[in-house]
Amino acid sequence: MLPDITVLGPYTYLATEIVWGLVAAGLLWYADAGRTAARTIAVLYPFAYVWDWYTLAVGVFAIPMRTGVELLGIPIEEHVFMIVVPAMVVGAHETLARLDDD
């Protein structure tokens, strides 16, 4: 049985992103890959934003457990998501590369 984190109400999605963002930050710190992640995020962010905006606008998905705060037409949580996901990918990739080198 999974824990019910919806007790956080409208902060549920944001809280999960913060937790996973901390994991990503830890991986980036360990691998000394912050600059690489920042460059990757900067390149991918515009594509992710347009994709996210469009899919929300046409009703592909909805986010019920969110703060309701929007920035540039999409929930603030989605902006955080578009930073955390590539940071996690780069962090995991660079951590694995570092472990292979050790």
Backbone torsions as a table, in degrees:
resi	resn	phi	psi	omega
1	MET	NA	133.8	-179.7
2	LEU	-86.3	146.9	177.4
3	PRO	-67.5	145.2	179.6
4	ASP	-88.5	97.6	-179.9
5	ILE	-88.7	0.6	179.6
6	THR	-68.8	-3.9	174.7
7	VAL	-64.3	-15.3	177.3
8	LEU	-79.2	-3.1	176.0
9	GLY	57.2	-128.8	-175.8
10	PRO	-69.1	-5.6	178.9
11	TYR	-100.5	5.8	-176.4
12	THR	-58.2	-54.2	-177.4
13	TYR	-63.5	-44.5	-179.8
14	LEU	-62.1	-41.0	-179.7
15	ALA	-63.4	-42.0	178.9
16	THR	-65.7	-35.7	178.1
17	GLU	-67.2	-36.9	178.2
18	ILE	-64.9	-44.0	179.3
19	VAL	-60.3	-50.9	-178.8
20	TRP	-69.9	-29.8	174.8
21	GLY	-63.9	-37.2	176.5
22	LEU	-66.8	-37.3	175.7
23	VAL	-63.4	-46.1	178.7
24	ALA	-60.5	-43.6	179.6
25	ALA	-62.0	-39.4	177.7
26	GLY	-63.2	-43.3	177.6
27	LEU	-63.7	-42.7	179.3
28	LEU	-64.3	-39.7	178.6
29	TRP	-64.1	-48.1	-179.2
30	TYR	-58.4	-42.4	-176.5
31	ALA	-88.0	-2.0	-176.1
32	ASP	51.9	51.0	-173.2
33	ALA	-120.5	22.6	-179.0
34	GLY	-59.8	-42.9	-179.5
35	ARG	-65.9	-41.8	178.0
36	THR	-61.9	-43.3	178.9
37	ALA	-64.2	-42.4	-179.5
38	ALA	-61.5	-41.8	178.1
39	ARG	-65.2	-42.6	179.9
40	THR	-63.6	-44.8	179.1
41	ILE	-61.9	-43.5	-179.3
42	ALA	-61.0	-36.2	179.7
43	VAL	-76.0	-42.4	-174.9
44	LEU	-81.3	-27.2	-173.1
45	TYR	-54.2	-48.1	-179.6
46	PRO	-59.5	-40.5	178.3
47	PHE	-65.5	-44.8	-179.9
48	ALA	-63.0	-39.9	-179.9
49	TYR	-61.7	-49.2	-178.9
50	VAL	-63.0	-43.9	178.7
51	TRP	-59.9	-47.5	-178.9
52	ASP	-65.2	-46.8	179.5
53	TRP	-57.9	-46.8	-178.2
54	TYR	-63.5	-49.1	-176.7
55	THR	-65.1	-34.1	174.6
56	LEU	-69.5	-41.3	-177.1
57	ALA	-64.3	-36.7	-178.3
58	VAL	-91.6	-0.6	174.6
59	GLY	85.1	23.8	178.6
60	VAL	-63.7	-38.5	177.0
61	PHE	-148.8	164.1	177.9
62	ALA	-133.3	154.8	-178.3
63	ILE	-122.4	94.2	-174.9
64	PRO	-74.8	-32.8	-175.3
65	MET	-98.7	67.3	-177.2
66	ARG	-134.5	168.7	-175.3
67	THR	-71.4	-27.2	-175.6
68	GLY	90.7	-2.7	177.5
69	VAL	-82.0	126.8	179.3
70	GLU	-116.9	150.6	176.6
71	LEU	-138.0	122.8	-179.8
72	LEU	56.1	37.0	172.9
73	GLY	86.1	2.1	176.3
74	ILE	-134.8	156.1	-179.4
75	PRO	-58.7	144.8	179.4
76	ILE	-57.3	-33.4	179.4
77	GLU	-61.4	-34.0	179.4
78	GLU	-69.7	-34.2	175.0
79	HIS	-62.2	-44.0	178.6
80	VAL	-62.8	-43.6	178.9
81	PHE	-56.4	-41.2	-177.6
82	MET	-71.5	-10.7	173.6
83	ILE	-97.0	-43.6	-175.3
84	VAL	-65.8	-43.5	-174.8
85	VAL	-62.0	-53.4	178.6
86	PRO	-66.2	-30.8	176.5
87	ALA	-63.1	-40.3	178.6
88	MET	-66.6	-41.9	-179.5
89	VAL	-64.3	-48.8	179.4
90	VAL	-63.7	-43.6	179.6
91	GLY	-60.3	-44.2	179.0
92	ALA	-66.4	-44.6	-179.8
93	HIS	-61.2	-48.8	-177.4
94	GLU	-70.5	-31.6	175.7
95	THR	-66.5	-44.9	177.3
96	LEU	-61.6	-40.2	178.4
97	ALA	-63.3	-41.1	180.0
98	ARG	-66.2	-41.2	179.4
99	LEU	-65.4	-35.1	177.1
100	ASP	-65.2	-33.9	-178.7
101	ASP	-76.2	-23.5	-177.9
102	ASP	-78.9	NA	NA
